[in-house]
Amino acid sequence: GQSLEQPSEVTAVEGAIVQINCTYQTSGFYGLSWYQQHDGGAPTFLSYNGLDGLEETGRFSSFLSRSDSYGYLLLQELQMKDSASYFCAVRFDSNYQLIWGAGTKLIIKP
Amino acid sequence: ETGVTQSPTHLIKTRGQQVTLRCSSQSGHNTVSWYQQALGQGPQFIFQYYREEENGRGNFPPRFSGLQFPNYSSELNVNALELDDSALYLCASSKGLAGDNEQFFGPGTRLTVL
């Protein structure tokens, strides 16, 4: 079957760096996306990795290793507003279905 | 540029009823995807419409159906509502098929089935 795993909760300190991991089991992998969702809000797109390597967008970076079926989201210079849930999502096959992880709740302490 | 809008924002129905949720896609986007999100869980892909055709469907029964109109707005219809259908329903639009492209989400419709 197709599944994604990510930690349910991560705690970090304001100004620090945090990494949120995502592992997947699949066949026919096409790409890994990351979304942020604040409580009561809609998901917003952060990044997409279609090929191995690191993608950087400001304070956020995302990494993919297809051989390890693994990716991560790296958040630097954490701010209180980064407190949210972070979801990895994978397109697995030519059906264009996007499978989402259960989400990682990021708690930031001052 | 107008973002993705959904209506209604909240809805209460009883078991067995039918419901229609609406979504207006962002200008220039030809693809709409629908998701169901239960509290504390990730969005579950229902289906995707690309240029008025269904293109991809998740593990949802046939009583979940949809439409996409020529202006790329979309409807999600759910028949024979069950208690487990209570959730936040999100639509997302994109330029091209989801999974390869950034999706822009609407604020969602909170459906409660009693």
gemmi code that builds the backbone of each chain (N, CA, C; Angstrom):
import gemmi

chains = {
    "A": [
        ("GLY", (0.816, -1.194, 0.000), (0.000, 0.000, 0.000), (0.853, 1.249, 0.000)),
        ("GLN", (0.206, 2.382, 0.046), (0.895, 3.662, 0.038), (0.701, 4.322, 1.389)),
        ("SER", (1.783, 4.772, 2.019), (1.656, 5.410, 3.310), (2.784, 6.399, 3.520)),
        ("LEU", (2.524, 7.378, 4.358), (3.522, 8.357, 4.749), (3.596, 8.389, 6.261)),
        ("GLU", (4.784, 8.595, 6.789), (4.962, 8.722, 8.226), (5.713, 9.999, 8.540)),
        ("GLN", (5.210, 10.738, 9.498), (5.881, 11.924, 10.004), (5.603, 12.006, 11.495)),
        ("PRO", (6.491, 12.637, 12.269), (6.266, 12.704, 13.715), (5.004, 13.493, 14.013)),
        ("SER", (4.308, 13.132, 15.079), (3.056, 13.803, 15.393), (3.286, 15.191, 15.988)),
        ("GLU", (4.389, 15.345, 16.685), (4.631, 16.632, 17.345), (6.130, 16.886, 17.488)),
        ("VAL", (6.533, 18.131, 17.286), (7.918, 18.552, 17.469), (7.908, 19.866, 18.245)),
        ("THR", (8.797, 19.984, 19.207), (8.912, 21.214, 20.000), (10.282, 21.837, 19.788)),
        ("ALA", (10.318, 23.154, 19.621), (11.578, 23.855, 19.407), (11.493, 25.233, 20.047)),
        ("VAL", (12.647, 25.885, 20.131), (12.745, 27.201, 20.749), (12.805, 28.278, 19.670)),
        ("GLU", (12.221, 29.408, 19.942), (12.265, 30.546, 19.024), (13.707, 30.863, 18.645)),
        ("GLY", (13.938, 31.046, 17.339), (15.274, 31.352, 16.844), (16.082, 30.131, 16.466)),
        ("ALA", (15.630, 28.966, 16.857), (16.371, 27.729, 16.580), (16.048, 27.192, 15.185)),
        ("ILE", (16.609, 26.010, 14.896), (16.373, 25.300, 13.637), (15.656, 23.994, 13.967)),
        ("VAL", (14.686, 23.604, 13.141), (13.991, 22.348, 13.383), (13.828, 21.606, 12.052)),
        ("GLN", (13.896, 20.278, 12.142), (13.744, 19.430, 10.966), (12.551, 18.509, 11.167)),
        ("ILE", (11.665, 18.455, 10.204), (10.500, 17.571, 10.248), (10.669, 16.535, 9.153)),
        ("ASN", (10.719, 15.278, 9.562), (10.984, 14.188, 8.618), (9.701, 13.583, 8.066)),
        ("CYS", (9.827, 13.000, 6.893), (8.711, 12.322, 6.252), (9.250, 11.122, 5.495)),
        ("THR", (8.768, 9.949, 5.849), (9.157, 8.750, 5.108), (7.915, 8.181, 4.433)),
        ("TYR", (8.129, 7.543, 3.303), (6.978, 7.034, 2.569), (7.261, 5.636, 2.030)),
        ("GLN", (6.164, 4.906, 1.842), (6.221, 3.576, 1.228), (5.313, 3.615, 0.021)),
        ("THR", (5.860, 3.319, -1.109), (5.095, 3.460, -2.322), (5.770, 2.783, -3.497)),
        ("SER", (5.021, 2.746, -4.545), (5.600, 2.471, -5.849), (5.136, 3.596, -6.766)),
        ("GLY", (5.912, 3.895, -7.751), (5.486, 4.944, -8.672), (5.507, 6.336, -8.095)),
        ("PHE", (6.497, 6.641, -7.296), (6.628, 7.963, -6.677), (6.912, 9.032, -7.719)),
        ("TYR", (6.227, 10.186, -7.551), (6.428, 11.271, -8.506), (6.959, 12.548, -7.871)),
        ("GLY", (6.620, 12.820, -6.607), (7.099, 14.058, -6.009), (6.563, 14.249, -4.609)),
        ("LEU", (7.284, 15.074, -3.809), (6.937, 15.322, -2.400), (6.688, 16.811, -2.198)),
        ("SER", (5.533, 17.123, -1.612), (5.183, 18.512, -1.320), (5.080, 18.709, 0.190)),
        ("TRP", (5.235, 19.949, 0.611), (5.051, 20.316, 2.012), (4.047, 21.464, 2.096)),
        ("TYR", (3.152, 21.346, 3.095), (2.146, 22.367, 3.326), (2.141, 22.728, 4.806)),
        ("GLN", (1.787, 23.985, 5.084), (1.643, 24.482, 6.446), (0.161, 24.771, 6.698)),
        ("GLN", (-0.310, 24.433, 7.886), (-1.689, 24.742, 8.232), (-1.759, 25.237, 9.669)),
        ("HIS", (-2.181, 26.492, 9.839), (-2.424, 27.021, 11.169), (-3.788, 26.546, 11.642)),
        ("ASP", (-3.948, 26.475, 12.966), (-5.215, 26.038, 13.550), (-6.362, 26.872, 12.996)),
        ("GLY", (-7.387, 26.185, 12.472), (-8.552, 26.881, 11.943), (-8.354, 27.469, 10.557)),
        ("GLY", (-7.164, 27.274, 9.994), (-6.890, 27.845, 8.680), (-6.803, 26.784, 7.597)),
        ("ALA", (-6.576, 27.231, 6.381), (-6.421, 26.332, 5.245), (-4.945, 26.032, 5.030)),
        ("PRO", (-4.620, 24.879, 4.454), (-3.215, 24.586, 4.141), (-2.658, 25.586, 3.134)),
        ("THR", (-1.383, 25.931, 3.309), (-0.688, 26.767, 2.334), (0.579, 26.054, 1.885)),
        ("PHE", (0.859, 26.152, 0.605), (1.984, 25.457, -0.008), (3.302, 26.050, 0.460)),
        ("LEU", (4.262, 25.154, 0.761), (5.600, 25.598, 1.147), (6.645, 25.248, 0.094)),
        ("SER", (6.628, 23.976, -0.358), (7.684, 23.563, -1.286), (7.309, 22.270, -1.985)),
        ("TYR", (8.049, 21.972, -3.057), (7.877, 20.738, -3.817), (9.243, 20.220, -4.246)),
        ("ASN", (9.453, 18.917, -4.055), (10.672, 18.262, -4.534), (10.278, 17.146, -5.497)),
        ("GLY", (10.678, 17.291, -6.752), (10.448, 16.241, -7.730), (11.696, 15.404, -7.958)),
        ("LEU", (12.841, 16.013, -7.673), (14.136, 15.349, -7.832), (14.883, 15.356, -6.506)),
        ("ASP", (15.859, 14.481, -6.386), (16.678, 14.434, -5.177), (17.381, 15.762, -4.947)),
        ("GLY", (17.552, 16.093, -3.683), (18.323, 17.286, -3.367), (17.555, 18.253, -2.516)),
        ("LEU", (18.139, 19.415, -2.367), (17.626, 20.441, -1.456), (17.001, 21.580, -2.255)),
        ("GLU", (15.828, 22.008, -1.827), (15.170, 23.185, -2.379), (15.076, 24.218, -1.258)),
        ("GLU", (15.504, 25.435, -1.532), (15.523, 26.463, -0.499), (14.613, 27.618, -0.878)),
        ("THR", (13.765, 28.018, 0.096), (12.887, 29.174, -0.097), (12.897, 29.982, 1.185)),
        ("GLY", (13.756, 30.970, 1.230), (13.838, 31.811, 2.420), (14.295, 31.010, 3.631)),
        ("ARG", (13.495, 31.084, 4.715), (13.883, 30.372, 5.938), (13.579, 28.881, 5.869)),
        ("PHE", (12.812, 28.474, 4.836), (12.409, 27.073, 4.732), (13.204, 26.368, 3.632)),
        ("SER", (13.585, 25.118, 3.912), (14.240, 24.281, 2.909), (13.582, 22.913, 2.944)),
        ("SER", (13.583, 22.233, 1.811), (13.055, 20.867, 1.788), (14.022, 19.989, 1.031)),
        ("PHE", (14.128, 18.746, 1.507), (15.106, 17.800, 0.962), (14.396, 16.511, 0.577)),
        ("LEU", (14.871, 15.870, -0.472), (14.311, 14.590, -0.904), (15.434, 13.627, -1.261)),
        ("SER", (15.280, 12.382, -0.810), (16.129, 11.283, -1.245), (15.204, 10.163, -1.704)),
        ("ARG", (15.084, 10.001, -2.981), (14.183, 8.974, -3.504), (14.693, 7.563, -3.221)),
        ("SER", (15.996, 7.392, -3.190), (16.541, 6.056, -2.920), (16.232, 5.622, -1.490)),
        ("ASP", (16.087, 6.582, -0.563), (15.781, 6.279, 0.834), (14.293, 6.454, 1.148)),
        ("SER", (13.496, 6.840, 0.155), (12.060, 7.109, 0.370), (11.860, 8.052, 1.544)),
        ("TYR", (12.566, 9.153, 1.513), (12.673, 10.027, 2.692), (12.808, 11.470, 2.262)),
        ("GLY", (12.165, 12.337, 3.020), (12.326, 13.758, 2.802), (12.229, 14.490, 4.125)),
        ("TYR", (12.633, 15.730, 4.139), (12.458, 16.531, 5.348), (12.231, 17.983, 4.995)),
        ("LEU", (11.616, 18.670, 5.947), (11.410, 20.115, 5.877), (12.272, 20.732, 6.969)),
        ("LEU", (13.068, 21.711, 6.608), (13.956, 22.380, 7.554), (13.496, 23.818, 7.729)),
        ("LEU", (13.232, 24.199, 8.956), (12.811, 25.565, 9.247), (13.895, 26.227, 10.085)),
        ("GLN", (14.389, 27.354, 9.605), (15.453, 28.070, 10.302), (14.922, 29.357, 10.931)),
        ("GLU", (15.676, 29.860, 11.900), (15.330, 31.123, 12.577), (13.852, 31.130, 12.961)),
        ("LEU", (13.472, 30.106, 13.705), (12.067, 29.920, 14.042), (11.450, 31.158, 14.677)),
        ("GLN", (10.229, 31.450, 14.235), (9.445, 32.537, 14.792), (8.162, 31.958, 15.381)),
        ("MET", (7.573, 32.679, 16.312), (6.358, 32.176, 16.968), (5.260, 31.897, 15.935)),
        ("LYS", (5.236, 32.691, 14.854), (4.199, 32.502, 13.844), (4.357, 31.199, 13.065)),
        ("ASP", (5.510, 30.525, 13.243), (5.723, 29.236, 12.579), (5.014, 28.092, 13.313)),
        ("SER", (4.441, 28.392, 14.481), (3.669, 27.380, 15.204), (2.464, 27.001, 14.358)),
        ("ALA", (2.427, 25.745, 13.933), (1.398, 25.284, 13.000), (1.576, 23.784, 12.818)),
        ("SER", (0.721, 23.194, 12.022), (0.895, 21.802, 11.599), (1.508, 21.777, 10.212)),
        ("TYR", (2.427, 20.848, 10.019), (3.125, 20.723, 8.743), (2.852, 19.341, 8.154)),
        ("PHE", (2.444, 19.331, 6.895), (2.066, 18.090, 6.232), (2.989, 17.820, 5.052)),
        ("CYS", (3.441, 16.568, 4.951), (4.058, 16.151, 3.708), (2.975, 15.465, 2.877)),
        ("ALA", (3.095, 15.588, 1.583), (2.109, 15.017, 0.672), (2.843, 14.480, -0.545)),
        ("VAL", (2.432, 13.321, -1.008), (3.160, 12.657, -2.086), (2.218, 12.294, -3.219)),
        ("ARG", (2.661, 12.588, -4.422), (1.969, 12.085, -5.589), (2.611, 10.748, -5.917)),
        ("PHE", (1.816, 9.675, -5.853), (2.378, 8.346, -5.988), (2.306, 7.774, -7.380)),
        ("ASP", (1.293, 8.099, -8.137), (1.123, 7.395, -9.403), (0.522, 8.318, -10.446)),
        ("SER", (0.319, 7.749, -11.591), (-0.150, 8.552, -12.711), (-1.595, 8.996, -12.538)),
        ("ASN", (-2.245, 8.548, -11.464), (-3.608, 8.957, -11.188), (-3.676, 10.369, -10.621)),
        ("TYR", (-2.540, 10.942, -10.347), (-2.433, 12.294, -9.802), (-3.068, 12.437, -8.431)),
        ("GLN", (-3.294, 11.321, -7.750), (-3.811, 11.389, -6.394), (-2.696, 11.852, -5.469)),
        ("LEU", (-3.028, 12.776, -4.588), (-2.061, 13.303, -3.642), (-2.369, 12.706, -2.279)),
        ("ILE", (-1.454, 11.931, -1.728), (-1.621, 11.313, -0.416), (-0.927, 12.176, 0.624)),
        ("TRP", (-1.618, 12.480, 1.726), (-1.082, 13.360, 2.756), (-0.725, 12.575, 4.005)),
        ("GLY", (0.323, 13.019, 4.687), (0.634, 12.485, 5.994), (-0.352, 13.014, 7.026)),
        ("ALA", (-0.250, 12.508, 8.244), (-1.159, 12.912, 9.314), (-0.797, 14.260, 9.909)),
        ("GLY", (0.384, 14.765, 9.565), (0.774, 16.096, 10.012), (1.652, 16.081, 11.252)),
        ("THR", (2.523, 17.076, 11.326), (3.392, 17.283, 12.483), (3.055, 18.616, 13.108)),
        ("LYS", (2.664, 18.591, 14.360), (2.362, 19.835, 15.062), (3.659, 20.412, 15.606)),
        ("LEU", (4.016, 21.591, 15.151), (5.230, 22.263, 15.606), (4.875, 23.255, 16.706)),
        ("ILE", (5.460, 23.029, 17.879), (5.247, 23.915, 19.025), (6.522, 24.696, 19.242)),
        ("ILE", (6.406, 26.006, 19.273), (7.584, 26.854, 19.453), (7.483, 27.563, 20.798)),
        ("LYS", (8.529, 27.446, 21.583), (8.572, 28.074, 22.897), (9.485, 29.299, 22.851)),
        ("PRO", (9.131, 30.335, 23.594), (9.961, 31.552, 23.597), (11.307, 31.338, 24.295)),
    ],
    "B": [
        ("GLU", (-6.247, 39.768, -7.894), (-6.496, 38.339, -8.166), (-7.318, 37.750, -7.023)),
        ("THR", (-8.482, 37.169, -7.346), (-9.341, 36.596, -6.318), (-8.847, 35.218, -5.956)),
        ("GLY", (-8.833, 34.929, -4.665), (-8.394, 33.621, -4.212), (-9.503, 32.595, -4.327)),
        ("VAL", (-9.252, 31.409, -3.790), (-10.216, 30.322, -3.806), (-11.289, 30.593, -2.753)),
        ("THR", (-12.546, 30.506, -3.164), (-13.634, 30.710, -2.219), (-14.499, 29.457, -2.160)),
        ("GLN", (-15.107, 29.242, -1.000), (-15.984, 28.100, -0.805), (-17.252, 28.550, -0.121)),
        ("SER", (-18.349, 27.864, -0.447), (-19.602, 28.144, 0.233), (-20.392, 26.854, 0.418)),
        ("PRO", (-21.166, 26.755, 1.491), (-21.185, 27.675, 2.628), (-19.964, 27.454, 3.526)),
        ("THR", (-19.816, 28.257, 4.557), (-18.702, 28.079, 5.485), (-19.030, 26.999, 6.518)),
        ("HIS", (-20.273, 26.939, 6.914), (-20.725, 25.926, 7.858), (-22.054, 25.358, 7.382)),
        ("LEU", (-22.277, 24.085, 7.732), (-23.499, 23.418, 7.291), (-23.832, 22.319, 8.286)),
        ("ILE", (-25.096, 22.229, 8.661), (-25.550, 21.141, 9.526), (-26.618, 20.359, 8.784)),
        ("LYS", (-26.428, 19.054, 8.695), (-27.366, 18.178, 8.011), (-27.661, 16.986, 8.913)),
        ("THR", (-28.693, 16.231, 8.550), (-28.995, 15.005, 9.278), (-28.688, 13.800, 8.400)),
        ("ARG", (-28.505, 12.692, 9.056), (-28.169, 11.435, 8.353), (-29.160, 11.169, 7.242)),
        ("GLY", (-28.646, 10.726, 6.087), (-29.503, 10.390, 4.961), (-29.748, 11.531, 3.992)),
        ("GLN", (-29.495, 12.764, 4.443), (-29.699, 13.906, 3.555), (-28.591, 13.995, 2.520)),
        ("GLN", (-28.774, 14.935, 1.608), (-27.797, 15.191, 0.554), (-27.266, 16.607, 0.727)),
        ("VAL", (-26.017, 16.829, 0.299), (-25.429, 18.157, 0.443), (-24.620, 18.502, -0.804)),
        ("THR", (-24.609, 19.771, -1.147), (-23.779, 20.278, -2.245), (-22.892, 21.392, -1.730)),
        ("LEU", (-21.609, 21.236, -1.922), (-20.632, 22.244, -1.525), (-20.054, 22.860, -2.794)),
        ("ARG", (-19.742, 24.156, -2.725), (-19.282, 24.873, -3.913), (-17.916, 25.489, -3.717)),
        ("CYS", (-17.204, 25.593, -4.835), (-15.839, 26.099, -4.811), (-15.593, 26.922, -6.067)),
        ("SER", (-15.076, 28.117, -5.882), (-14.648, 28.931, -7.019), (-13.133, 28.942, -7.059)),
        ("SER", (-12.569, 28.538, -8.169), (-11.113, 28.429, -8.266), (-10.483, 29.796, -8.480)),
        ("GLN", (-9.195, 29.846, -8.236), (-8.458, 31.083, -8.441), (-8.366, 31.358, -9.944)),
        ("SER", (-8.360, 32.644, -10.276), (-8.277, 33.046, -11.675), (-7.064, 32.418, -12.356)),
        ("GLY", (-7.280, 31.831, -13.554), (-6.182, 31.235, -14.301), (-5.918, 29.774, -13.977)),
        ("HIS", (-6.646, 29.234, -12.995), (-6.450, 27.829, -12.613), (-7.494, 26.951, -13.283)),
        ("ASN", (-7.059, 25.768, -13.794), (-7.977, 24.882, -14.499), (-8.243, 23.574, -13.755)),
        ("THR", (-7.694, 23.436, -12.569), (-7.811, 22.182, -11.817), (-8.336, 22.463, -10.413)),
        ("VAL", (-9.307, 21.652, -9.996), (-9.827, 21.747, -8.634), (-9.753, 20.363, -7.996)),
        ("SER", (-9.216, 20.317, -6.803), (-9.174, 19.077, -6.023), (-10.008, 19.266, -4.769)),
        ("TRP", (-10.641, 18.177, -4.346), (-11.452, 18.210, -3.125), (-10.836, 17.273, -2.089)),
        ("TYR", (-10.859, 17.726, -0.839), (-10.306, 16.959, 0.269), (-11.289, 16.948, 1.434)),
        ("GLN", (-11.232, 15.860, 2.201), (-11.950, 15.769, 3.465), (-10.916, 15.750, 4.573)),
        ("GLN", (-11.086, 16.616, 5.568), (-10.138, 16.649, 6.672), (-10.887, 16.492, 7.989)),
        ("ALA", (-10.653, 15.376, 8.651), (-11.195, 15.163, 9.987), (-10.306, 15.870, 10.998)),
        ("LEU", (-10.855, 16.157, 12.144), (-10.130, 16.903, 13.170), (-8.840, 16.188, 13.559)),
        ("GLY", (-7.722, 16.914, 13.495), (-6.446, 16.359, 13.912), (-5.796, 15.423, 12.906)),
        ("GLN", (-6.342, 15.354, 11.710), (-5.792, 14.476, 10.686), (-5.421, 15.263, 9.440)),
        ("GLY", (-4.684, 14.606, 8.557), (-4.334, 15.231, 7.296), (-5.498, 15.167, 6.321)),
        ("PRO", (-5.490, 16.039, 5.318), (-6.525, 15.992, 4.294), (-6.510, 14.659, 3.550)),
        ("GLN", (-7.693, 14.143, 3.266), (-7.842, 12.917, 2.477), (-8.364, 13.314, 1.101)),
        ("PHE", (-7.646, 12.908, 0.075), (-7.983, 13.246, -1.307), (-9.285, 12.548, -1.697)),
        ("ILE", (-10.260, 13.358, -2.166), (-11.527, 12.784, -2.629), (-11.455, 12.556, -4.137)),
        ("PHE", (-11.276, 13.656, -4.877), (-11.073, 13.578, -6.322), (-10.575, 14.913, -6.841)),
        ("GLN", (-10.237, 14.901, -8.113), (-9.684, 16.064, -8.782), (-10.384, 16.233, -10.128)),
        ("TYR", (-10.652, 17.480, -10.475), (-11.225, 17.787, -11.781), (-10.259, 18.659, -12.563)),
        ("TYR", (-10.000, 18.229, -13.784), (-9.098, 18.947, -14.679), (-9.847, 19.209, -15.974)),
        ("ARG", (-10.044, 20.472, -16.286), (-10.758, 20.856, -17.508), (-12.071, 20.097, -17.644)),
        ("GLU", (-12.843, 20.118, -16.564), (-14.209, 19.596, -16.491), (-14.317, 18.072, -16.456)),
        ("GLU", (-13.196, 17.360, -16.424), (-13.215, 15.901, -16.343), (-12.615, 15.437, -15.010)),
        ("GLU", (-13.195, 14.389, -14.420), (-12.596, 13.819, -13.220), (-11.276, 13.167, -13.618)),
        ("ASN", (-10.231, 13.504, -12.920), (-8.895, 12.990, -13.228), (-8.225, 12.611, -11.923)),
        ("GLY", (-8.556, 11.450, -11.418), (-8.000, 10.992, -10.149), (-9.060, 10.956, -9.077)),
        ("ARG", (-9.148, 9.863, -8.340), (-10.124, 9.686, -7.285), (-9.502, 8.908, -6.149)),
        ("GLY", (-9.779, 9.330, -4.935), (-9.308, 8.636, -3.744), (-10.281, 7.534, -3.348)),
        ("ASN", (-10.079, 6.993, -2.151), (-10.898, 5.881, -1.674), (-12.194, 6.353, -1.026)),
        ("PHE", (-13.024, 6.951, -1.832), (-14.322, 7.416, -1.355), (-15.415, 6.731, -2.165)),
        ("PRO", (-16.558, 6.414, -1.512), (-17.631, 5.708, -2.220), (-18.282, 6.585, -3.277)),
        ("PRO", (-19.042, 5.963, -4.169), (-19.681, 6.697, -5.277), (-20.672, 7.755, -4.826)),
        ("ARG", (-21.133, 7.701, -3.566), (-22.063, 8.728, -3.131), (-21.378, 10.104, -3.010)),
        ("PHE", (-20.051, 10.104, -3.137), (-19.302, 11.356, -3.269), (-19.100, 11.594, -4.771)),
        ("SER", (-19.689, 12.652, -5.270), (-19.558, 12.944, -6.686), (-19.288, 14.433, -6.872)),
        ("GLY", (-18.879, 14.792, -8.078), (-18.545, 16.191, -8.301), (-18.784, 16.627, -9.720)),
        ("LEU", (-18.582, 17.915, -9.901), (-18.701, 18.535, -11.212), (-17.687, 19.649, -11.297)),
        ("GLN", (-17.214, 19.909, -12.514), (-16.466, 21.136, -12.754), (-17.115, 21.843, -13.936)),
        ("PHE", (-17.280, 23.134, -13.813), (-17.981, 23.923, -14.816), (-16.974, 24.583, -15.777)),
        ("PRO", (-17.486, 25.101, -16.911), (-16.577, 25.724, -17.889), (-15.724, 26.855, -17.317)),
        ("ASN", (-16.205, 27.518, -16.268), (-15.382, 28.580, -15.660), (-14.435, 28.008, -14.606)),
        ("TYR", (-14.386, 26.667, -14.529), (-13.501, 25.913, -13.629), (-13.920, 25.931, -12.168)),
        ("SER", (-15.067, 26.531, -11.858), (-15.594, 26.356, -10.513), (-16.080, 24.908, -10.379)),
        ("SER", (-16.359, 24.500, -9.146), (-16.652, 23.079, -8.939), (-17.662, 22.881, -7.825)),
        ("GLU", (-18.335, 21.744, -7.851), (-19.241, 21.321, -6.789), (-18.852, 19.935, -6.301)),
        ("LEU", (-19.035, 19.739, -5.014), (-18.921, 18.413, -4.414), (-20.296, 18.047, -3.886)),
        ("ASN", (-20.809, 16.905, -4.303), (-22.096, 16.420, -3.841), (-21.893, 15.151, -3.017)),
        ("VAL", (-22.574, 15.102, -1.899), (-22.522, 13.908, -1.065), (-23.959, 13.473, -0.807)),
        ("ASN", (-24.279, 12.254, -1.203), (-25.615, 11.694, -0.987), (-25.623, 10.802, 0.243)),
        ("ALA", (-26.833, 10.561, 0.744), (-27.014, 9.610, 1.859), (-25.997, 9.860, 2.964)),
        ("LEU", (-25.985, 11.066, 3.487), (-24.991, 11.457, 4.485), (-24.944, 10.502, 5.673)),
        ("GLU", (-23.715, 10.236, 6.122), (-23.476, 9.414, 7.305), (-22.796, 10.277, 8.361)),
        ("LEU", (-22.871, 9.814, 9.613), (-22.273, 10.587, 10.710), (-20.776, 10.820, 10.472)),
        ("ASP", (-20.102, 9.810, 9.894), (-18.660, 9.911, 9.651), (-18.288, 10.917, 8.579)),
        ("ASP", (-19.291, 11.437, 7.887), (-19.010, 12.456, 6.869), (-18.763, 13.824, 7.505)),
        ("SER", (-19.003, 13.940, 8.785), (-18.737, 15.202, 9.487), (-17.242, 15.499, 9.416)),
        ("ALA", (-16.895, 16.631, 8.833), (-15.482, 16.973, 8.627), (-15.401, 18.354, 8.005)),
        ("LEU", (-14.166, 18.810, 7.830), (-13.904, 20.032, 7.062), (-13.644, 19.608, 5.615)),
        ("TYR", (-14.358, 20.198, 4.684), (-14.165, 19.893, 3.271), (-13.433, 21.059, 2.623)),
        ("LEU", (-12.292, 20.727, 2.060), (-11.422, 21.728, 1.458), (-11.374, 21.545, -0.045)),
        ("CYS", (-11.406, 22.638, -0.758), (-11.101, 22.557, -2.179), (-9.823, 23.340, -2.435)),
        ("ALA", (-9.111, 22.926, -3.439), (-7.855, 23.568, -3.802), (-7.784, 23.690, -5.310)),
        ("SER", (-7.314, 24.819, -5.784), (-7.160, 24.971, -7.229), (-5.690, 25.089, -7.587)),
        ("SER", (-5.386, 24.752, -8.826), (-4.001, 24.803, -9.300), (-3.989, 24.990, -10.809)),
        ("LYS", (-2.827, 25.448, -11.294), (-2.607, 25.518, -12.750), (-2.067, 24.164, -13.146)),
        ("GLY", (-2.917, 23.276, -13.595), (-2.452, 21.941, -13.904), (-2.706, 20.994, -12.749)),
        ("LEU", (-2.401, 19.748, -12.982), (-2.802, 18.685, -12.071), (-2.089, 18.748, -10.733)),
        ("ALA", (-2.817, 18.423, -9.680), (-2.281, 18.426, -8.322), (-1.180, 17.384, -8.214)),
        ("GLY", (-0.261, 17.619, -7.304), (0.852, 16.697, -7.121), (2.094, 17.207, -7.800)),
        ("ASP", (1.926, 17.908, -8.897), (3.047, 18.516, -9.599), (3.060, 20.025, -9.444)),
        ("ASN", (1.962, 20.548, -8.975), (1.797, 21.991, -8.961), (1.331, 22.475, -7.596)),
        ("GLU", (1.687, 23.716, -7.290), (1.248, 24.333, -6.053), (-0.268, 24.437, -6.056)),
        ("GLN", (-0.880, 24.034, -4.956), (-2.314, 24.141, -4.808), (-2.632, 25.298, -3.874)),
        ("PHE", (-3.707, 25.999, -4.193), (-4.185, 27.104, -3.369), (-5.522, 26.671, -2.776)),
        ("PHE", (-5.591, 26.693, -1.465), (-6.763, 26.172, -0.773), (-7.752, 27.271, -0.420)),
        ("GLY", (-9.030, 26.893, -0.454), (-10.068, 27.749, 0.079), (-10.160, 27.568, 1.588)),
        ("PRO", (-11.011, 28.369, 2.254), (-11.112, 28.314, 3.709), (-11.844, 27.083, 4.229)),
        ("GLY", (-12.523, 26.355, 3.350), (-13.190, 25.130, 3.755), (-14.655, 25.314, 4.119)),
        ("THR", (-15.371, 24.198, 4.082), (-16.759, 24.123, 4.556), (-16.791, 23.112, 5.690)),
        ("ARG", (-17.239, 23.553, 6.844), (-17.361, 22.657, 7.999), (-18.733, 22.010, 7.946)),
        ("LEU", (-18.772, 20.690, 7.693), (-20.021, 19.944, 7.614), (-20.215, 19.135, 8.887)),
        ("THR", (-21.376, 19.290, 9.495), (-21.749, 18.497, 10.667), (-22.967, 17.679, 10.302)),
        ("VAL", (-22.860, 16.363, 10.496), (-23.979, 15.471, 10.223), (-24.494, 14.929, 11.558)),
        ("LEU", (-25.780, 15.184, 11.814), (-26.374, 14.763, 13.083), (-27.251, 13.525, 12.905)),
    ],
}
model = gemmi.Model(1)
for chain_id, residues in chains.items():
    chain = gemmi.Chain(chain_id)
    for i, (resn, *xyz) in enumerate(residues, 1):
        res = gemmi.Residue()
        res.name, res.seqid = resn, gemmi.SeqId(i, " ")
        for name, pos in zip(("N", "CA", "C"), xyz):
            atom = gemmi.Atom()
            atom.name, atom.element = name, gemmi.Element(name[0])
            atom.pos, atom.b_iso = gemmi.Position(*pos), 0.0
            res.add_atom(atom)
        chain.add_residue(res)
    model.add_chain(chain)
structure = gemmi.Structure()
structure.add_model(model)
structure.setup_entities()
